[in-house]
Amino acid sequence: MPLIPLHELPTKGINYSRNYIDRLIKDGKFPKPVFLSPRRRAFIESEIDAWVKARVDLRDKVAA
């Protein structure tokens, strides 16, 4: 299960600030991270991919 560190989220097209991502997580609108240490977190790549796909599907549904 590949993990993506927070600083590599832009490679998936997610250019949000750390604070904004934290708010999305708190609101249940973004996948929860896996804590690798107390100060280092990463995200499960498949969950991030699914989150991005859901945004695309929502866009396509609204456009139709």
Backbone as a chain_set.jsonl record, in Angstrom:
{"seq": "MPLIPLHELPTKGINYSRNYIDRLIKDGKFPKPVFLSPRRRAFIESEIDAWVKARVDLRDKVAA", "coords": {"N": [[0.843, -1.163, 0.0], [1.045, 1.867, -1.159], [2.265, 4.966, 0.129], [1.737, 8.508, 0.36], [3.558, 11.271, 1.167], [2.676, 14.323, 2.866], [3.896, 16.589, 1.677], [4.132, 15.77, -0.936], [1.661, 15.797, -2.107], [1.009, 17.767, -4.072], [1.903, 16.539, -6.442], [-0.187, 15.034, -7.161], [-1.958, 16.853, -7.96], [-3.027, 18.31, -5.925], [-2.934, 21.164, -4.462], [-3.263, 22.425, -1.992], [-3.021, 24.323, 1.058], [-1.382, 23.318, 4.099], [-2.92, 23.923, 6.357], [-5.5, 24.166, 5.24], [-5.923, 21.577, 4.274], [-5.932, 20.244, 6.718], [-8.32, 21.28, 7.788], [-10.187, 20.233, 5.967], [-9.864, 17.488, 6.509], [-10.696, 17.409, 9.184], [-13.378, 18.071, 8.814], [-14.254, 15.828, 7.562], [-13.934, 15.65, 4.827], [-11.748, 14.917, 3.397], [-9.306, 12.369, 2.906], [-8.159, 10.627, 5.821], [-4.96, 10.962, 7.4], [-2.073, 8.766, 7.72], [-0.122, 8.349, 10.487], [3.267, 8.476, 10.578], [5.172, 9.099, 12.335], [5.227, 11.144, 15.304], [5.294, 13.714, 14.139], [5.214, 13.386, 11.437], [3.317, 12.66, 8.637], [1.413, 10.743, 6.281], [-0.449, 9.855, 3.338], [-2.706, 7.359, 2.17], [-2.187, 6.214, -0.992], [-4.148, 5.165, -2.776], [-6.508, 6.063, -1.6], [-6.249, 8.815, -1.882], [-6.219, 9.003, -4.668], [-8.828, 8.094, -5.169], [-10.276, 10.145, -3.956], [-9.611, 12.34, -5.586], [-10.694, 11.4, -8.004], [-13.403, 11.352, -7.291], [-13.881, 14.098, -7.126], [-13.609, 14.8, -9.819], [-15.678, 13.26, -10.932], [-17.864, 14.504, -9.704], [-17.689, 17.048, -10.84], [-18.183, 16.384, -13.523], [-20.766, 15.394, -13.319], [-22.224, 17.639, -12.509], [-21.833, 19.242, -14.724], [-23.249, 17.931, -16.659]], "CA": [[0.0, 0.0, 0.0], [1.902, 3.047, -1.264], [1.904, 6.163, 0.893], [2.166, 9.793, -0.196], [3.751, 12.281, 2.212], [1.94, 15.572, 2.7], [4.574, 17.506, 0.754], [4.045, 15.26, -2.3], [0.289, 15.881, -2.617], [0.934, 18.511, -5.334], [2.111, 15.668, -7.6], [-1.516, 14.505, -7.478], [-2.792, 17.99, -8.318], [-3.624, 18.869, -4.707], [-2.04, 22.256, -4.071], [-3.851, 23.111, -0.844], [-2.124, 24.554, 2.195], [-1.48, 22.343, 5.191], [-4.064, 24.291, 7.202], [-6.734, 23.855, 4.534], [-6.051, 20.113, 4.293], [-6.338, 19.889, 8.084], [-9.743, 21.604, 7.931], [-10.937, 19.242, 5.201], [-9.81, 16.237, 7.263], [-11.548, 17.597, 10.355], [-14.764, 18.084, 8.343], [-14.54, 14.56, 6.914], [-13.971, 15.877, 3.383], [-10.458, 14.528, 2.83], [-8.86, 11.144, 3.581], [-7.354, 10.772, 7.036], [-3.567, 10.547, 7.204], [-1.423, 7.742, 8.533], [0.998, 8.996, 11.169], [4.489, 7.675, 10.535], [5.808, 9.499, 13.581], [4.376, 12.213, 15.842], [5.278, 14.918, 13.306], [5.25, 13.037, 10.009], [2.128, 11.943, 8.21], [1.312, 10.437, 4.862], [-1.788, 9.453, 2.945], [-2.752, 6.155, 1.351], [-2.292, 6.691, -2.373], [-5.431, 4.787, -3.389], [-7.542, 6.945, -1.045], [-6.072, 10.127, -2.522], [-6.684, 8.845, -6.048], [-10.292, 8.006, -5.134], [-10.764, 11.482, -3.617], [-9.479, 13.147, -6.802], [-11.681, 10.883, -8.962], [-14.723, 11.804, -6.848], [-14.001, 15.507, -7.515], [-13.823, 14.806, -11.275], [-17.031, 12.754, -11.166], [-18.791, 15.561, -9.283], [-17.624, 18.067, -11.881], [-18.843, 15.873, -14.718], [-22.19, 15.257, -13.016], [-22.782, 18.992, -12.496], [-21.77, 19.768, -16.085], [-24.199, 17.207, -17.53]], "C": [[0.902, 1.245, 0.0], [1.35, 4.236, -0.473], [2.457, 7.409, 0.212], [2.35, 10.773, 0.96], [2.997, 13.569, 1.868], [2.583, 16.476, 1.652], [4.546, 17.027, -0.703], [2.627, 15.288, -2.865], [0.188, 16.721, -3.896], [1.191, 17.654, -6.574], [0.808, 15.016, -8.044], [-2.48, 15.639, -7.843], [-3.462, 18.647, -7.128], [-2.655, 19.907, -4.148], [-2.609, 23.078, -2.928], [-2.803, 23.316, 0.24], [-2.347, 23.467, 3.248], [-2.69, 22.636, 6.067], [-5.386, 23.934, 6.54], [-6.971, 22.337, 4.505], [-6.492, 19.655, 5.679], [-7.821, 20.165, 8.314], [-10.611, 20.595, 7.175], [-10.985, 17.899, 5.926], [-10.759, 16.313, 8.455], [-13.027, 17.533, 9.978], [-15.171, 16.791, 7.645], [-14.6, 14.644, 5.399], [-12.667, 15.523, 2.678], [-10.0, 13.283, 3.575], [-7.987, 11.442, 4.806], [-5.927, 10.301, 6.77], [-3.19, 9.355, 8.08], [-0.231, 8.432, 9.177], [2.186, 8.047, 11.22], [5.351, 7.943, 11.759], [4.942, 10.637, 14.122], [4.27, 13.452, 14.942], [5.27, 14.643, 11.812], [4.023, 12.206, 9.662], [2.145, 11.751, 6.704], [-0.115, 9.961, 4.607], [-1.698, 8.207, 2.081], [-3.064, 6.586, -0.081], [-3.646, 6.361, -3.003], [-6.579, 5.649, -2.867], [-7.46, 8.338, -1.658], [-6.566, 10.066, -3.96], [-8.21, 8.798, -6.114], [-10.904, 9.371, -4.829], [-10.713, 12.39, -4.846], [-10.523, 12.7, -7.835], [-13.092, 11.341, -8.585], [-14.944, 13.271, -7.213], [-14.288, 15.618, -9.013], [-15.239, 14.333, -11.59], [-18.082, 13.795, -10.797], [-18.837, 16.665, -10.332], [-18.391, 17.632, -13.119], [-20.355, 15.747, -14.524], [-22.889, 16.617, -13.056], [-22.84, 19.555, -13.906], [-22.814, 19.12, -17.0], [-25.619, 17.707, -17.415]], "O": [[1.449, 1.622, 1.036], [0.142, 4.469, -0.418], [3.508, 7.369, -0.428], [1.386, 11.074, 1.665], [2.725, 13.847, 0.7], [1.882, 17.065, 0.829], [4.894, 17.785, -1.608], [2.411, 14.846, -3.993], [-0.652, 16.417, -4.742], [0.737, 18.011, -7.661], [0.707, 14.509, -9.162], [-3.677, 15.409, -8.014], [-4.372, 19.458, -7.3], [-1.691, 19.576, -3.458], [-2.452, 24.298, -2.902], [-1.824, 22.574, 0.325], [-3.378, 22.795, 3.265], [-3.405, 21.72, 6.474], [-6.299, 23.448, 7.207], [-8.098, 21.879, 4.693], [-7.338, 18.769, 5.798], [-8.505, 19.373, 8.962], [-11.644, 20.156, 7.68], [-12.028, 17.245, 5.955], [-11.532, 15.388, 8.702], [-13.839, 17.003, 10.737], [-16.306, 16.666, 7.186], [-15.239, 13.814, 4.753], [-12.506, 15.801, 1.489], [-10.277, 13.149, 4.767], [-7.192, 12.381, 4.813], [-5.709, 9.358, 6.01], [-3.886, 8.999, 9.031], [0.584, 9.037, 8.48], [2.126, 6.972, 11.816], [6.159, 7.106, 12.162], [4.001, 11.054, 13.446], [3.263, 14.159, 14.981], [5.314, 15.575, 11.008], [3.73, 11.194, 10.3], [2.795, 12.489, 5.963], [-0.878, 9.7, 5.537], [-0.727, 8.02, 1.348], [-4.075, 7.238, -0.341], [-4.225, 7.201, -3.692], [-7.521, 5.937, -3.605], [-8.485, 8.966, -1.922], [-7.256, 10.976, -4.42], [-8.815, 9.391, -7.007], [-11.946, 9.717, -5.387], [-11.663, 13.125, -5.116], [-11.163, 13.54, -8.468], [-13.888, 11.682, -9.461], [-16.057, 13.659, -7.57], [-15.111, 16.433, -9.431], [-15.924, 14.931, -12.42], [-19.08, 13.949, -11.502], [-19.912, 17.159, -10.67], [-19.153, 18.408, -13.695], [-21.127, 15.97, -15.456], [-24.001, 16.738, -13.569], [-23.783, 20.265, -14.254], [-23.211, 19.711, -18.004], [-26.512, 17.191, -18.087]]}, "num_chains": 1, "name": "protein.A"}
